[in-house]
């Protein structure tokens, strides 16, 4: 079974429209102080499956988890966007900043390499830094922002 991202808590995520931009941004994040182990890259069907916004691909417990999360957490509709981005040829980069200053520095890096749909997922809130650019992906209406 593929990897399953149970939660985005503590992660800063961004969408890149090309692999080249995502690779350059990842290198720049490392130069800006991100530990290699704090960076994840999601692309293609395998990357999309990690988000599995319905939980359906990872079994009944994952489906229950996603249902509870959708009810209680504001981040769940975003998973549908990240899943669709990876599935349609874009690349999603995730980095786990250690503190607020590092997070804001990483946002600047992601923007500099044309990252969009940049969101930081905290314990209780999601902070949006950059909206989706271009046509939005095809996601169910109840998952739209």
C-alpha positions as CSV (number, residue, x, y, z in Angstrom):
1,X,0.0,0.0,0.0
2,X,1.2,3.5,-0.8
3,X,2.2,6.1,1.8
4,X,-0.6,7.9,3.7
5,X,-0.3,11.4,5.0
6,X,-2.5,11.2,8.1
7,X,-2.2,14.9,8.8
8,X,-0.5,18.0,7.5
9,X,0.1,19.5,10.9
10,X,3.4,21.4,11.1
11,X,3.8,21.3,7.3
12,X,4.1,24.1,4.8
13,X,2.9,22.9,1.4
14,X,3.1,24.4,-2.1
15,X,2.2,23.4,-5.6
16,X,4.6,23.8,-8.5
17,X,3.6,23.6,-12.1
18,X,6.8,21.9,-13.2
19,X,9.3,19.4,-11.8
20,X,12.1,21.8,-12.6
21,X,10.7,24.6,-10.4
22,X,10.0,22.1,-7.6
23,X,13.5,20.7,-7.7
24,X,15.0,24.2,-7.7
25,X,12.7,25.2,-4.8
26,X,13.7,22.1,-2.9
27,X,17.4,22.9,-3.3
28,X,16.8,26.5,-2.3
29,X,14.9,25.3,0.8
30,X,17.9,23.3,1.8
31,X,20.1,26.4,1.3
32,X,17.7,28.4,3.4
33,X,18.2,26.0,6.3
34,X,15.6,23.2,5.8
35,X,16.8,19.8,6.9
36,X,16.7,17.3,4.0
37,X,14.7,15.0,6.2
38,X,12.0,17.8,6.7
39,X,11.3,18.0,2.9
40,X,8.9,15.7,1.1
41,X,8.0,15.8,-2.6
42,X,4.7,14.4,-4.0
43,X,4.1,13.8,-7.7
44,X,2.2,11.5,-9.9
45,X,-0.3,8.9,-8.7
46,X,1.9,7.7,-5.9
47,X,2.2,11.3,-4.6
48,X,-1.5,11.9,-4.9
49,X,-2.3,8.7,-3.0
50,X,-0.4,10.1,0.0
51,X,-3.1,12.8,0.3
52,X,-6.0,10.4,-0.3
53,X,-8.6,13.1,0.6
54,X,-11.4,10.6,0.9
55,X,-9.3,7.9,2.7
56,X,-10.9,5.4,0.3
57,X,-7.6,4.1,-1.1
58,X,-6.2,3.2,2.3
59,X,-9.1,1.3,3.8
60,X,-11.9,1.7,6.2
61,X,-9.9,3.3,9.1
62,X,-8.4,5.9,6.7
63,X,-11.9,6.7,5.5
64,X,-13.1,7.2,9.0
65,X,-10.1,9.3,9.9
66,X,-10.8,11.6,6.8
67,X,-14.5,11.8,7.7
68,X,-13.6,13.0,11.2
69,X,-10.9,15.3,9.9
70,X,-13.3,16.8,7.3
71,X,-15.8,17.6,10.1
72,X,-13.3,19.0,12.5
73,X,-10.4,20.5,10.5
74,X,-10.3,23.3,8.0
75,X,-7.4,21.7,6.2
76,X,-9.2,18.8,4.6
77,X,-10.5,20.5,1.5
78,X,-6.9,21.5,0.7
79,X,-5.9,17.8,0.6
80,X,-8.2,17.4,-2.4
81,X,-6.4,20.2,-4.2
82,X,-2.9,18.8,-3.4
83,X,-4.1,15.3,-4.4
84,X,-5.4,16.6,-7.8
85,X,-2.3,18.7,-8.3
86,X,0.0,15.6,-8.0
87,X,-2.3,13.5,-10.1
88,X,-2.4,16.0,-13.0
89,X,1.3,16.5,-13.5
90,X,2.2,19.1,-10.9
91,X,4.5,18.6,-8.0
92,X,3.6,19.3,-4.3
93,X,6.5,20.2,-2.0
94,X,6.2,19.9,1.8
95,X,8.6,21.2,4.3
96,X,8.4,21.2,8.1
97,X,9.7,24.5,9.5
98,X,11.0,24.5,13.1
99,X,9.6,27.9,14.0
100,X,7.6,30.9,12.7
101,X,10.7,32.8,11.4
102,X,11.9,29.8,9.5
103,X,8.3,29.2,8.1
104,X,8.1,32.7,6.8
105,X,11.6,32.4,5.2
106,X,10.5,29.2,3.5
107,X,7.4,30.9,2.2
108,X,9.6,33.5,0.5
109,X,11.6,30.7,-1.1
110,X,8.6,28.8,-2.3
111,X,7.1,32.0,-3.8
112,X,10.5,32.9,-5.5
113,X,10.2,29.6,-7.5
114,X,6.6,30.2,-8.5
115,X,5.1,28.0,-5.9
116,X,1.4,28.5,-5.3
117,X,-1.4,27.3,-3.1
118,X,1.1,27.8,-0.3
119,X,-0.4,26.9,3.1
120,X,0.9,26.2,6.6
121,X,-1.0,23.8,8.7
122,X,-0.9,24.5,12.4
123,X,-2.5,22.7,15.3
124,X,-5.8,24.7,15.1
125,X,-5.6,26.8,11.9
126,X,-4.4,26.8,8.3
127,X,-2.5,29.9,7.2
128,X,-2.8,30.7,3.5
129,X,0.1,32.5,2.0
130,X,-0.6,32.1,-1.8
131,X,-3.8,31.2,-3.5
132,X,-4.1,28.7,-6.4
133,X,-2.8,30.1,-9.7
134,X,-4.5,29.3,-13.0
135,X,-7.5,27.0,-13.5
136,X,-8.5,25.1,-10.4
137,X,-8.3,21.4,-10.4
138,X,-11.4,19.3,-10.7
139,X,-12.4,18.5,-7.2
140,X,-15.9,17.7,-5.8
141,X,-18.0,20.8,-5.1
142,X,-18.1,20.2,-1.3
143,X,-14.3,20.2,-1.3
144,X,-13.9,23.6,-2.9
145,X,-12.7,26.6,-0.9
